[in-house]
């Protein structure tokens, strides 16, 4: 049985939404946790640089949330208009951008936690290593596979 373009777009969009559910859940838990930090008594003792990293981390988590939810809203606003094949590429780009901001938020939170426990130099080293791991696994490996010419398969 041959899959129609409409059925393929629906399946691909459903797969993207399933992937976003996984990423969005983790990001929302991190975002909620980050929002509570500013209201703890210890936050008043944070240094200027720590507060700066905290603000960037919260903003990154918020941006990731917006980017992860945007494809759902686009789908809702264009429901039953036969536009899934047009929405899909943009939604994929939004998901990739959301993962980038989620990576920033995860690394910011990691830096703040490690800095609290062992100090700034070790926090920078640990966060740098983990950030490199994210970049390699989330972007490097897939892009290398793509560049090396693994032929695109029927979506």
N, CA, C and O atoms as a GROMACS GRO file, in nm:
protein
  620
    1UNK      N    1   0.084  -0.118   0.000
    1UNK     CA    2   0.000   0.000   0.000
    1UNK      C    3   0.089   0.125   0.000
    1UNK      O    4   0.181   0.136   0.081
    2UNK      N    5   0.061   0.215  -0.090
    2UNK     CA    6   0.139   0.338  -0.103
    2UNK      C    7   0.079   0.444  -0.012
    2UNK      O    8  -0.043   0.465  -0.009
    3UNK      N    9   0.166   0.510   0.062
    3UNK     CA   10   0.123   0.614   0.155
    3UNK      C   11   0.104   0.745   0.078
    3UNK      O   12   0.192   0.787   0.003
    4UNK      N   13  -0.010   0.808   0.097
    4UNK     CA   14  -0.036   0.936   0.030
    4UNK      C   15   0.048   1.046   0.094
    4UNK      O   16   0.096   1.030   0.206
    5UNK      N   17   0.064   1.157   0.023
    5UNK     CA   18   0.140   1.269   0.078
    5UNK      C   19   0.074   1.321   0.206
    5UNK      O   20   0.143   1.360   0.300
    6UNK      N   21  -0.056   1.323   0.208
    6UNK     CA   22  -0.129   1.369   0.326
    6UNK      C   23  -0.106   1.275   0.444
    6UNK      O   24  -0.084   1.320   0.557
    7UNK      N   25  -0.113   1.144   0.418
    7UNK     CA   26  -0.089   1.047   0.525
    7UNK      C   27   0.055   1.054   0.576
    7UNK      O   28   0.079   1.043   0.696
    8UNK      N   29   0.150   1.073   0.485
    8UNK     CA   30   0.290   1.085   0.523
    8UNK      C   31   0.311   1.209   0.610
    8UNK      O   32   0.381   1.203   0.711
    9UNK      N   33   0.251   1.321   0.571
    9UNK     CA   34   0.264   1.444   0.650
    9UNK      C   35   0.204   1.424   0.789
    9UNK      O   36   0.261   1.469   0.888
   10UNK      N   37   0.088   1.357   0.794
   10UNK     CA   38   0.025   1.331   0.924
   10UNK      C   39   0.115   1.244   1.012
   10UNK      O   40   0.134   1.274   1.130
   11UNK      N   41   0.170   1.138   0.954
   11UNK     CA   42   0.257   1.048   1.030
   11UNK      C   43   0.383   1.121   1.077
   11UNK      O   44   0.423   1.107   1.193
   12UNK      N   45   0.444   1.197   0.988
   12UNK     CA   46   0.566   1.270   1.026
   12UNK      C   47   0.538   1.374   1.134
   12UNK      O   48   0.618   1.392   1.225
   13UNK      N   49   0.423   1.441   1.124
   13UNK     CA   50   0.388   1.540   1.226
   13UNK      C   51   0.361   1.472   1.359
   13UNK      O   52   0.401   1.521   1.465
   14UNK      N   53   0.292   1.358   1.355
   14UNK     CA   54   0.266   1.281   1.478
   14UNK      C   55   0.398   1.237   1.544
   14UNK      O   56   0.411   1.242   1.666
   15UNK      N   57   0.494   1.193   1.463
   15UNK     CA   58   0.625   1.153   1.516
   15UNK      C   59   0.696   1.272   1.580
   15UNK      O   60   0.756   1.259   1.687
   16UNK      N   61   0.689   1.387   1.515
   16UNK     CA   62   0.751   1.507   1.571
   16UNK      C   63   0.687   1.545   1.704
   16UNK      O   64   0.757   1.578   1.800
   17UNK      N   65   0.555   1.539   1.710
   17UNK     CA   66   0.486   1.572   1.835
   17UNK      C   67   0.525   1.475   1.947
   17UNK      O   68   0.539   1.516   2.062
   18UNK      N   69   0.542   1.348   1.913
   18UNK     CA   70   0.584   1.250   2.014
   18UNK      C   71   0.724   1.284   2.065
   18UNK      O   72   0.751   1.275   2.185
   19UNK      N   73   0.813   1.321   1.976
   19UNK     CA   74   0.949   1.361   2.016
   19UNK      C   75   0.943   1.485   2.105
   19UNK      O   76   1.016   1.494   2.204
   20UNK      N   77   0.858   1.580   2.069
   20UNK     CA   78   0.846   1.702   2.148
   20UNK      C   79   0.791   1.674   2.287
   20UNK      O   80   0.828   1.742   2.383
   21UNK      N   81   0.704   1.575   2.300
   21UNK     CA   82   0.651   1.540   2.433
   21UNK      C   83   0.764   1.501   2.528
   21UNK      O   84   0.764   1.539   2.645
   22UNK      N   85   0.858   1.425   2.477
   22UNK     CA   86   0.972   1.382   2.560
   22UNK      C   87   1.055   1.503   2.602
   22UNK      O   88   1.083   1.520   2.720
   23UNK      N   89   1.093   1.586   2.506
   23UNK     CA   90   1.178   1.702   2.536
   23UNK      C   91   1.104   1.803   2.622
   23UNK      O   92   1.160   1.858   2.717
   24UNK      N   93   0.979   1.827   2.590
   24UNK     CA   94   0.901   1.928   2.662
   24UNK      C   95   0.883   1.891   2.808
   24UNK      O   96   0.890   1.978   2.895
   25UNK      N   97   0.860   1.765   2.837
   25UNK     CA   98   0.841   1.723   2.976
   25UNK      C   99   0.965   1.753   3.059
   25UNK      O  100   0.955   1.811   3.167
   26UNK      N  101   1.080   1.713   3.009
   26UNK     CA  102   1.204   1.741   3.082
   26UNK      C  103   1.228   1.889   3.098
   26UNK      O  104   1.270   1.934   3.205
   27UNK      N  105   1.203   1.964   2.993
   27UNK     CA  106   1.225   2.109   2.999
   27UNK      C  107   1.129   2.175   3.097
   27UNK      O  108   1.170   2.265   3.172
   28UNK      N  109   1.005   2.134   3.098
   28UNK     CA  110   0.908   2.197   3.189
   28UNK      C  111   0.940   2.167   3.335
   28UNK      O  112   0.920   2.252   3.421
   29UNK      N  113   0.989   2.048   3.363
   29UNK     CA  114   1.030   2.017   3.501
   29UNK      C  115   1.146   2.107   3.542
   29UNK      O  116   1.146   2.164   3.650
   30UNK      N  117   1.246   2.120   3.454
   30UNK     CA  118   1.359   2.208   3.482
   30UNK      C  119   1.312   2.352   3.499
   30UNK      O  120   1.355   2.420   3.592
   31UNK      N  121   1.226   2.399   3.410
   31UNK     CA  122   1.177   2.536   3.414
   31UNK      C  123   1.104   2.564   3.546
   31UNK      O  124   1.126   2.666   3.609
   32UNK      N  125   1.018   2.472   3.585
   32UNK     CA  126   0.944   2.490   3.711
   32UNK      C  127   1.040   2.496   3.829
   32UNK      O  128   1.025   2.581   3.918
   33UNK      N  129   1.137   2.408   3.831
   33UNK     CA  130   1.236   2.409   3.938
   33UNK      C  131   1.311   2.542   3.940
   33UNK      O  132   1.328   2.603   4.045
   34UNK      N  133   1.354   2.587   3.823
   34UNK     CA  134   1.429   2.713   3.815
   34UNK      C  135   1.347   2.831   3.865
   34UNK      O  136   1.400   2.921   3.930
   35UNK      N  137   1.218   2.832   3.835
   35UNK     CA  138   1.134   2.943   3.879
   35UNK      C  139   1.124   2.950   4.031
   35UNK      O  140   1.110   3.059   4.087
   36UNK      N  141   1.133   2.837   4.097
   36UNK     CA  142   1.123   2.838   4.244
   36UNK      C  143   1.251   2.885   4.311
   36UNK      O  144   1.248   2.934   4.424
   37UNK      N  145   1.364   2.869   4.243
   37UNK     CA  146   1.494   2.901   4.303
   37UNK      C  147   1.501   3.046   4.350
   37UNK      O  148   1.554   3.074   4.457
   38UNK      N  149   1.448   3.138   4.271
   38UNK     CA  150   1.457   3.281   4.304
   38UNK      C  151   1.384   3.315   4.433
   38UNK      O  152   1.409   3.420   4.493
   39UNK      N  153   1.294   3.229   4.477
   39UNK     CA  154   1.215   3.257   4.596
   39UNK      C  155   1.267   3.185   4.720
   39UNK      O  156   1.201   3.184   4.824
   40UNK      N  157   1.383   3.125   4.710
   40UNK     CA  158   1.442   3.058   4.826
   40UNK      C  159   1.528   3.158   4.904
   40UNK      O  160   1.582   3.252   4.845
   41UNK      N  161   1.543   3.139   5.034
   41UNK     CA  162   1.625   3.232   5.114
   41UNK      C  163   1.771   3.238   5.067
   41UNK      O  164   1.833   3.344   5.074
   42UNK      N  165   1.823   3.128   5.020
   42UNK     CA  166   1.964   3.124   4.980
   42UNK      C  167   1.991   3.206   4.853
   42UNK      O  168   2.105   3.248   4.830
   43UNK      N  169   1.889   3.228   4.772
   43UNK     CA  170   1.910   3.301   4.646
   43UNK      C  171   1.962   3.442   4.672
   43UNK      O  172   2.038   3.496   4.591
   44UNK      N  173   1.922   3.502   4.782
   44UNK     CA  174   1.969   3.638   4.816
   44UNK      C  175   2.120   3.642   4.832
   44UNK      O  176   2.181   3.748   4.816
   45UNK      N  177   2.182   3.529   4.865
   45UNK     CA  178   2.327   3.523   4.884
   45UNK      C  179   2.403   3.502   4.752
   45UNK      O  180   2.526   3.505   4.750
   46UNK      N  181   2.330   3.480   4.644
   46UNK     CA  182   2.396   3.454   4.515
   46UNK      C  183   2.475   3.578   4.471
   46UNK      O  184   2.434   3.691   4.495
   47UNK      N  185   2.588   3.552   4.407
   47UNK     CA  186   2.671   3.662   4.357
   47UNK      C  187   2.611   3.718   4.228
   47UNK      O  188   2.520   3.659   4.170
   48UNK      N  189   2.662   3.830   4.184
   48UNK     CA  190   2.617   3.889   4.059
   48UNK      C  191   2.631   3.794   3.941
   48UNK      O  192   2.536   3.777   3.865
   49UNK      N  193   2.748   3.732   3.923
   49UNK     CA  194   2.763   3.637   3.813
   49UNK      C  195   2.668   3.517   3.823
   49UNK      O  196   2.616   3.469   3.722
   50UNK      N  197   2.644   3.469   3.945
   50UNK     CA  198   2.550   3.357   3.962
   50UNK      C  199   2.409   3.399   3.922
   50UNK      O  200   2.338   3.323   3.857
   51UNK      N  201   2.370   3.519   3.961
   51UNK     CA  202   2.237   3.568   3.923
   51UNK      C  203   2.227   3.586   3.772
   51UNK      O  204   2.122   3.560   3.713
   52UNK      N  205   2.334   3.632   3.711
   52UNK     CA  206   2.336   3.648   3.565
   52UNK      C  207   2.317   3.513   3.496
   52UNK      O  208   2.235   3.501   3.405
   53UNK      N  209   2.392   3.412   3.539
   53UNK     CA  210   2.378   3.277   3.482
   53UNK      C  211   2.238   3.225   3.507
   53UNK      O  212   2.178   3.161   3.420
   54UNK      N  213   2.185   3.251   3.626
   54UNK     CA  214   2.049   3.206   3.660
   54UNK      C  215   1.947   3.268   3.564
   54UNK      O  216   1.861   3.197   3.510
   55UNK      N  217   1.956   3.398   3.543
   55UNK     CA  218   1.860   3.466   3.454
   55UNK      C  219   1.870   3.410   3.312
   55UNK      O  220   1.768   3.382   3.250
   56UNK      N  221   1.991   3.393   3.262
   56UNK     CA  222   2.007   3.334   3.128
   56UNK      C  223   1.951   3.193   3.122
   56UNK      O  224   1.894   3.152   3.021
   57UNK      N  225   1.968   3.118   3.229
   57UNK     CA  226   1.918   2.981   3.235
   57UNK      C  227   1.765   2.979   3.233
   57UNK      O  228   1.705   2.900   3.160
   58UNK      N  229   1.703   3.065   3.313
   58UNK     CA  230   1.556   3.072   3.316
   58UNK      C  231   1.503   3.117   3.180
   58UNK      O  232   1.405   3.061   3.129
   59UNK      N  233   1.566   3.218   3.121
   59UNK     CA  234   1.522   3.266   2.989
   59UNK      C  235   1.538   3.158   2.883
   59UNK      O  236   1.454   3.146   2.793
   60UNK      N  237   1.644   3.080   2.891
   60UNK     CA  238   1.665   2.970   2.795
   60UNK      C  239   1.557   2.864   2.810
   60UNK      O  240   1.506   2.813   2.711
   61UNK      N  241   1.524   2.829   2.934
   61UNK     CA  242   1.418   2.730   2.957
   61UNK      C  243   1.284   2.782   2.907
   61UNK      O  244   1.204   2.707   2.850
   62UNK      N  245   1.259   2.910   2.928
   62UNK     CA  246   1.135   2.970   2.880
   62UNK      C  247   1.129   2.971   2.727
   62UNK      O  248   1.026   2.939   2.668
   63UNK      N  249   1.240   3.006   2.663
   63UNK     CA  250   1.245   3.004   2.517
   63UNK      C  251   1.223   2.863   2.464
   63UNK      O  252   1.151   2.844   2.365
   64UNK      N  253   1.284   2.764   2.527
   64UNK     CA  254   1.265   2.625   2.485
   64UNK      C  255   1.119   2.585   2.496
   64UNK      O  256   1.065   2.519   2.407
   65UNK      N  257   1.054   2.626   2.604
   65UNK     CA  258   0.913   2.595   2.622
   65UNK      C  259   0.831   2.654   2.508
   65UNK      O  260   0.746   2.586   2.450
   66UNK      N  261   0.855   2.780   2.476
   66UNK     CA  262   0.782   2.846   2.368
   66UNK      C  263   0.804   2.774   2.235
   66UNK      O  264   0.710   2.754   2.159
   67UNK      N  265   0.927   2.737   2.208
   67UNK     CA  266   0.959   2.672   2.081
   67UNK      C  267   0.901   2.531   2.074
   67UNK      O  268   0.859   2.488   1.966
   68UNK      N  269   0.898   2.459   2.185
   68UNK     CA  270   0.841   2.324   2.185
   68UNK      C  271   0.689   2.326   2.169
   68UNK      O  272   0.632   2.236   2.107
   69UNK      N  273   0.624   2.426   2.224
   69UNK     CA  274   0.478   2.432   2.219
   69UNK      C  275   0.427   2.494   2.089
   69UNK      O  276   0.314   2.467   2.048
   70UNK      N  277   0.508   2.575   2.023
   70UNK     CA  278   0.466   2.644   1.901
   70UNK      C  279   0.408   2.551   1.794
   70UNK      O  280   0.305   2.584   1.736
   71UNK      N  281   0.470   2.436   1.764
   71UNK     CA  282   0.412   2.350   1.660
   71UNK      C  283   0.270   2.303   1.694
   71UNK      O  284   0.187   2.286   1.604
   72UNK      N  285   0.242   2.283   1.820
   72UNK     CA  286   0.108   2.241   1.861
   72UNK      C  287   0.008   2.352   1.831
   72UNK      O  288  -0.100   2.327   1.779
   73UNK      N  289   0.045   2.474   1.864
   73UNK     CA  290  -0.044   2.587   1.839
   73UNK      C  291  -0.063   2.611   1.689
   73UNK      O  292  -0.174   2.642   1.645
   74UNK      N  293   0.044   2.597   1.612
   74UNK     CA  294   0.032   2.611   1.466
   74UNK      C  295  -0.065   2.507   1.412
   74UNK      O  296  -0.149   2.536   1.326
   75UNK      N  297  -0.054   2.385   1.462
   75UNK     CA  298  -0.143   2.279   1.418
   75UNK      C  299  -0.288   2.312   1.454
   75UNK      O  300  -0.378   2.294   1.372
   76UNK      N  301  -0.310   2.359   1.575
   76UNK     CA  302  -0.446   2.393   1.619
   76UNK      C  303  -0.505   2.504   1.533
   76UNK      O  304  -0.622   2.498   1.495
   77UNK      N  305  -0.426   2.606   1.503
   77UNK     CA  306  -0.477   2.720   1.428
   77UNK      C  307  -0.499   2.690   1.281
   77UNK      O  308  -0.569   2.764   1.212
   78UNK      N  309  -0.440   2.582   1.231
   78UNK     CA  310  -0.458   2.545   1.090
   78UNK      C  311  -0.527   2.410   1.076
   78UNK      O  312  -0.522   2.348   0.970
   79UNK      N  313  -0.590   2.364   1.182
   79UNK     CA  314  -0.655   2.233   1.184
   79UNK      C  315  -0.756   2.220   1.071
   79UNK      O  316  -0.834   2.311   1.045
   80UNK      N  317  -0.752   2.105   1.004
   80UNK     CA  318  -0.842   2.070   0.894
   80UNK      C  319  -0.832   2.166   0.776
   80UNK      O  320  -0.930   2.189   0.705
   81UNK      N  321  -0.716   2.218   0.756
   81UNK     CA  322  -0.692   2.306   0.640
   81UNK      C  323  -0.596   2.240   0.542
   81UNK      O  324  -0.558   2.300   0.441
   82UNK      N  325  -0.556   2.116   0.571
   82UNK     CA  326  -0.465   2.043   0.482
   82UNK      C  327  -0.327   2.106   0.474
   82UNK      O  328  -0.264   2.105   0.368
   83UNK      N  329  -0.279   2.160   0.585
   83UNK     CA  330  -0.153   2.234   0.584
   83UNK      C  331  -0.039   2.162   0.656
   83UNK      O  332   0.067   2.222   0.677
   84UNK      N  333  -0.059   2.037   0.695
   84UNK     CA  334   0.046   1.968   0.771
   84UNK      C  335   0.179   1.964   0.696
   84UNK      O  336   0.284   1.981   0.757
   85UNK      N  337   0.174   1.942   0.565
   85UNK     CA  338   0.300   1.934   0.490
   85UNK      C  339   0.371   2.069   0.488
   85UNK      O  340   0.494   2.073   0.474
   86UNK      N  341   0.299   2.180   0.501
   86UNK     CA  342   0.362   2.312   0.508
   86UNK      C  343   0.410   2.343   0.650
   86UNK      O  344   0.512   2.410   0.668
   87UNK      N  345   0.338   2.294   0.750
   87UNK     CA  346   0.372   2.322   0.890
   87UNK      C  347   0.491   2.236   0.935
   87UNK      O  348   0.569   2.278   1.020
   88UNK      N  349   0.505   2.118   0.879
   88UNK     CA  350   0.606   2.022   0.925
   88UNK      C  351   0.750   2.075   0.920
   88UNK      O  352   0.820   2.064   1.020
   89UNK      N  353   0.797   2.133   0.809
   89UNK     CA  354   0.937   2.181   0.809
   89UNK      C  355   0.961   2.290   0.913
   89UNK      O  356   1.063   2.289   0.981
   90UNK      N  357   0.868   2.383   0.925
   90UNK     CA  358   0.883   2.489   1.024
   90UNK      C  359   0.881   2.431   1.165
   90UNK      O  360   0.959   2.473   1.251
   91UNK      N  361   0.794   2.336   1.190
   91UNK     CA  362   0.785   2.273   1.321
   91UNK      C  363   0.914   2.199   1.356
   91UNK      O  364   0.957   2.198   1.471
   92UNK      N  365   0.975   2.138   1.256
   92UNK     CA  366   1.102   2.070   1.278
   92UNK      C  367   1.210   2.171   1.317
   92UNK      O  368   1.290   2.144   1.407
   93UNK      N  369   1.213   2.285   1.251
   93UNK     CA  370   1.310   2.390   1.285
   93UNK      C  371   1.285   2.444   1.426
   93UNK      O  372   1.379   2.471   1.500
   94UNK      N  373   1.158   2.460   1.461
   94UNK     CA  374   1.125   2.507   1.596
   94UNK      C  375   1.172   2.406   1.701
   94UNK      O  376   1.224   2.445   1.806
   95UNK      N  377   1.155   2.278   1.672
   95UNK     CA  378   1.200   2.174   1.766
   95UNK      C  379   1.351   2.176   1.783
   95UNK      O  380   1.401   2.164   1.895
   96UNK      N  381   1.424   2.192   1.674
   96UNK     CA  382   1.571   2.198   1.682
   96UNK      C  383   1.614   2.320   1.762
   96UNK      O  384   1.705   2.311   1.845
   97UNK      N  385   1.551   2.434   1.738
   97UNK     CA  386   1.583   2.555   1.815
   97UNK      C  387   1.548   2.535   1.962
   97UNK      O  388   1.623   2.579   2.050
   98UNK      N  389   1.435   2.470   1.989
   98UNK     CA  390   1.396   2.442   2.127
   98UNK      C  391   1.497   2.355   2.198
   98UNK      O  392   1.528   2.378   2.316
   99UNK      N  393   1.550   2.255   2.128
   99UNK     CA  394   1.652   2.169   2.188
   99UNK      C  395   1.780   2.248   2.217
   99UNK      O  396   1.848   2.221   2.316
  100UNK      N  397   1.813   2.344   2.132
  100UNK     CA  398   1.930   2.428   2.157
  100UNK      C  399   1.912   2.507   2.287
  100UNK      O  400   2.002   2.510   2.371
  101UNK      N  401   1.796   2.571   2.303
  101UNK     CA  402   1.773   2.649   2.425
  101UNK      C  403   1.761   2.559   2.548
  101UNK      O  404   1.800   2.598   2.658
  102UNK      N  405   1.706   2.439   2.530
  102UNK     CA  406   1.701   2.345   2.641
  102UNK      C  407   1.842   2.304   2.682
  102UNK      O  408   1.870   2.290   2.801
  103UNK      N  409   1.930   2.285   2.584
  103UNK     CA  410   2.069   2.252   2.614
  103UNK      C  411   2.133   2.365   2.694
  103UNK      O  412   2.206   2.339   2.790
  104UNK      N  413   2.107   2.490   2.657
  104UNK     CA  414   2.161   2.603   2.733
  104UNK      C  415   2.108   2.602   2.876
  104UNK      O  416   2.183   2.624   2.971
  105UNK      N  417   1.977   2.577   2.891
  105UNK     CA  418   1.917   2.576   3.025
  105UNK      C  419   1.974   2.463   3.110
  105UNK      O  420   2.004   2.483   3.227
  106UNK      N  421   1.988   2.346   3.052
  106UNK     CA  422   2.044   2.233   3.126
  106UNK      C  423   2.186   2.262   3.172
  106UNK      O  424   2.223   2.232   3.286
  107UNK      N  425   2.265   2.320   3.084
  107UNK     CA  426   2.403   2.351   3.121
  107UNK      C  427   2.412   2.465   3.221
  107UNK      O  428   2.499   2.464   3.308
  108UNK      N  429   2.323   2.563   3.210
  108UNK     CA  430   2.320   2.670   3.309
  108UNK      C  431   2.285   2.618   3.447
  108UNK      O  432   2.348   2.655   3.547
  109UNK      N  433   2.184   2.531   3.453
  109UNK     CA  434   2.145   2.472   3.581
  109UNK      C  435   2.257   2.385   3.637
  109UNK      O  436   2.285   2.387   3.757
  110UNK      N  437   2.322   2.309   3.550
  110UNK     CA  438   2.434   2.226   3.593
  110UNK      C  439   2.547   2.313   3.649
  110UNK      O  440   2.603   2.282   3.754
  111UNK      N  441   2.580   2.420   3.580
  111UNK     CA  442   2.686   2.509   3.626
  111UNK      C  443   2.655   2.564   3.765
  111UNK      O  444   2.740   2.562   3.853
  112UNK      N  445   2.533   2.611   3.784
  112UNK     CA  446   2.496   2.669   3.914
  112UNK      C  447   2.502   2.564   4.025
  112UNK      O  448   2.549   2.593   4.135
  113UNK      N  449   2.455   2.444   3.997
  113UNK     CA  450   2.457   2.338   4.099
  113UNK      C  451   2.601   2.298   4.134
  113UNK      O  452   2.636   2.288   4.252
  114UNK      N  453   2.682   2.275   4.033
  114UNK     CA  454   2.820   2.233   4.058
  114UNK      C  455   2.900   2.346   4.124
  114UNK      O  456   2.984   2.320   4.210
  115UNK      N  457   2.874   2.469   4.083
  115UNK     CA  458   2.944   2.584   4.144
  115UNK      C  459   2.912   2.593   4.294
  115UNK      O  460   3.000   2.623   4.374
  116UNK      N  461   2.788   2.566   4.329
  116UNK     CA  462   2.749   2.570   4.470
  116UNK      C  463   2.824   2.465   4.551
  116UNK      O  464   2.859   2.489   4.667
  117UNK      N  465   2.847   2.350   4.492
  117UNK     CA  466   2.909   2.239   4.564
  117UNK      C  467   3.062   2.248   4.566
  117UNK      O  468   3.124   2.230   4.672
  118UNK      N  469   3.125   2.275   4.451
  118UNK     CA  470   3.272   2.267   4.445
  118UNK      C  471   3.340   2.395   4.398
  118UNK      O  472   3.463   2.398   4.391
  119UNK      N  473   3.266   2.498   4.365
  119UNK     CA  474   3.328   2.624   4.324
  119UNK      C  475   3.332   2.645   4.174
  119UNK      O  476   3.310   2.553   4.095
  120UNK      N  477   3.360   2.769   4.138
  120UNK     CA  478   3.353   2.813   3.998
  120UNK      C  479   3.449   2.741   3.903
  120UNK      O  480   3.406   2.699   3.795
  121UNK      N  481   3.576   2.724   3.937
  121UNK     CA  482   3.664   2.661   3.838
  121UNK      C  483   3.618   2.521   3.797
  121UNK      O  484   3.613   2.489   3.678
  122UNK      N  485   3.585   2.439   3.895
  122UNK     CA  486   3.540   2.303   3.864
  122UNK      C  487   3.405   2.303   3.795
  122UNK      O  488   3.377   2.219   3.710
  123UNK      N  489   3.320   2.398   3.832
  123UNK     CA  490   3.189   2.408   3.767
  123UNK      C  491   3.207   2.440   3.619
  123UNK      O  492   3.137   2.384   3.534
  124UNK      N  493   3.299   2.529   3.588
  124UNK     CA  494   3.325   2.562   3.448
  124UNK      C  495   3.377   2.444   3.370
  124UNK      O  496   3.335   2.421   3.256
  125UNK      N  497   3.469   2.370   3.430
  125UNK     CA  498   3.526   2.252   3.363
  125UNK      C  499   3.418   2.146   3.342
  125UNK      O  500   3.403   2.094   3.231
  126UNK      N  501   3.345   2.114   3.448
  126UNK     CA  502   3.241   2.010   3.438
  126UNK      C  503   3.134   2.049   3.337
  126UNK      O  504   3.093   1.968   3.254
  127UNK      N  505   3.090   2.174   3.343
  127UNK     CA  506   2.985   2.219   3.251
  127UNK      C  507   3.037   2.220   3.108
  127UNK      O  508   2.964   2.186   3.015
  128UNK      N  509   3.161   2.260   3.089
  128UNK     CA  510   3.219   2.258   2.955
  128UNK      C  511   3.224   2.118   2.897
  128UNK      O  512   3.194   2.098   2.779
  129UNK      N  513   3.260   2.020   2.979
  129UNK     CA  514   3.264   1.881   2.932
  129UNK      C  515   3.124   1.830   2.898
  129UNK      O  516   3.104   1.765   2.795
  130UNK      N  517   3.029   1.860   2.984
  130UNK     CA  518   2.892   1.814   2.958
  130UNK      C  519   2.833   1.888   2.838
  130UNK      O  520   2.764   1.827   2.756
  131UNK      N  521   2.859   2.017   2.826
  131UNK     CA  522   2.810   2.094   2.711
  131UNK      C  523   2.866   2.035   2.581
  131UNK      O  524   2.795   2.025   2.481
  132UNK      N  525   2.992   1.998   2.584
  132UNK     CA  526   3.054   1.936   2.466
  132UNK      C  527   2.984   1.804   2.433
  132UNK      O  528   2.961   1.773   2.316
  133UNK      N  529   2.951   1.728   2.535
  133UNK     CA  530   2.879   1.602   2.514
  133UNK      C  531   2.744   1.627   2.448
  133UNK      O  532   2.707   1.558   2.353
  134UNK      N  533   2.670   1.726   2.497
  134UNK     CA  534   2.542   1.761   2.435
  134UNK      C  535   2.561   1.799   2.288
  134UNK      O  536   2.490   1.748   2.202
  135UNK      N  537   2.656   1.886   2.260
  135UNK     CA  538   2.677   1.933   2.123
  135UNK      C  539   2.714   1.816   2.031
  135UNK      O  540   2.662   1.806   1.920
  136UNK      N  541   2.802   1.730   2.077
  136UNK     CA  542   2.844   1.616   1.995
  136UNK      C  543   2.727   1.521   1.969
  136UNK      O  544   2.702   1.483   1.855
  137UNK      N  545   2.655   1.484   2.076
  137UNK     CA  546   2.548   1.385   2.061
  137UNK      C  547   2.423   1.442   1.994
  137UNK      O  548   2.359   1.373   1.914
  138UNK      N  549   2.387   1.565   2.027
  138UNK     CA  550   2.263   1.622   1.974
  138UNK      C  551   2.279   1.682   1.836
  138UNK      O  552   2.184   1.683   1.758
  139UNK      N  553   2.398   1.733   1.804
  139UNK     CA  554   2.417   1.802   1.677
  139UNK      C  555   2.528   1.740   1.592
  139UNK      O  556   2.508   1.715   1.473
  140UNK      N  557   2.643   1.715   1.652
  140UNK     CA  558   2.757   1.666   1.576
  140UNK      C  559   2.732   1.534   1.506
  140UNK      O  560   2.748   1.524   1.384
  141UNK      N  561   2.694   1.432   1.581
  141UNK     CA  562   2.673   1.299   1.523
  141UNK      C  563   2.566   1.301   1.414
  141UNK      O  564   2.590   1.249   1.306
  142UNK      N  565   2.448   1.360   1.439
  142UNK     CA  566   2.348   1.361   1.332
  142UNK      C  567   2.392   1.439   1.208
  142UNK      O  568   2.364   1.398   1.096
  143UNK      N  569   2.460   1.552   1.229
  143UNK     CA  570   2.503   1.632   1.114
  143UNK      C  571   2.614   1.561   1.036
  143UNK      O  572   2.617   1.570   0.913
  144UNK      N  573   2.703   1.493   1.104
  144UNK     CA  574   2.807   1.416   1.034
  144UNK      C  575   2.744   1.306   0.951
  144UNK      O  576   2.782   1.284   0.836
  145UNK      N  577   2.647   1.237   1.008
  145UNK     CA  578   2.578   1.132   0.933
  145UNK      C  579   2.510   1.191   0.810
  145UNK      O  580   2.511   1.131   0.702
  146UNK      N  581   2.452   1.306   0.827
  146UNK     CA  582   2.383   1.372   0.715
  146UNK      C  583   2.482   1.415   0.608
  146UNK      O  584   2.458   1.396   0.489
  147UNK      N  585   2.595   1.474   0.649
  147UNK     CA  586   2.696   1.523   0.554
  147UNK      C  587   2.762   1.407   0.481
  147UNK      O  588   2.794   1.419   0.362
  148UNK      N  589   2.784   1.297   0.550
  148UNK     CA  590   2.852   1.182   0.488
  148UNK      C  591   2.766   1.116   0.382
  148UNK      O  592   2.811   1.023   0.314
  149UNK      N  593   2.646   1.161   0.368
  149UNK     CA  594   2.568   1.116   0.255
  149UNK      C  595   2.477   0.999   0.276
  149UNK      O  596   2.440   0.931   0.181
  150UNK      N  597   2.439   0.974   0.401
  150UNK     CA  598   2.337   0.872   0.418
  150UNK      C  599   2.215   0.922   0.343
  150UNK      O  600   2.162   1.029   0.374
  151UNK      N  601   2.170   0.847   0.245
  151UNK     CA  602   2.062   0.900   0.160
  151UNK      C  603   1.934   0.919   0.240
  151UNK      O  604   1.899   0.838   0.325
  152UNK      N  605   1.866   1.029   0.212
  152UNK     CA  606   1.739   1.049   0.282
  152UNK      C  607   1.642   0.940   0.242
  152UNK      O  608   1.632   0.900   0.126
  153UNK      N  609   1.571   0.892   0.341
  153UNK     CA  610   1.472   0.790   0.314
  153UNK      C  611   1.337   0.856   0.300
  153UNK      O  612   1.317   0.971   0.341
  154UNK      N  613   1.247   0.784   0.244
  154UNK     CA  614   1.112   0.836   0.229
  154UNK      C  615   1.060   0.872   0.367
  154UNK      O  616   1.054   0.786   0.455
  155UNK      N  617   1.022   0.999   0.388
  155UNK     CA  618   0.980   1.041   0.523
  155UNK      C  619   0.855   0.974   0.571
  155UNK      O  620   0.810   1.000   0.682
   0.00000   0.00000   0.00000
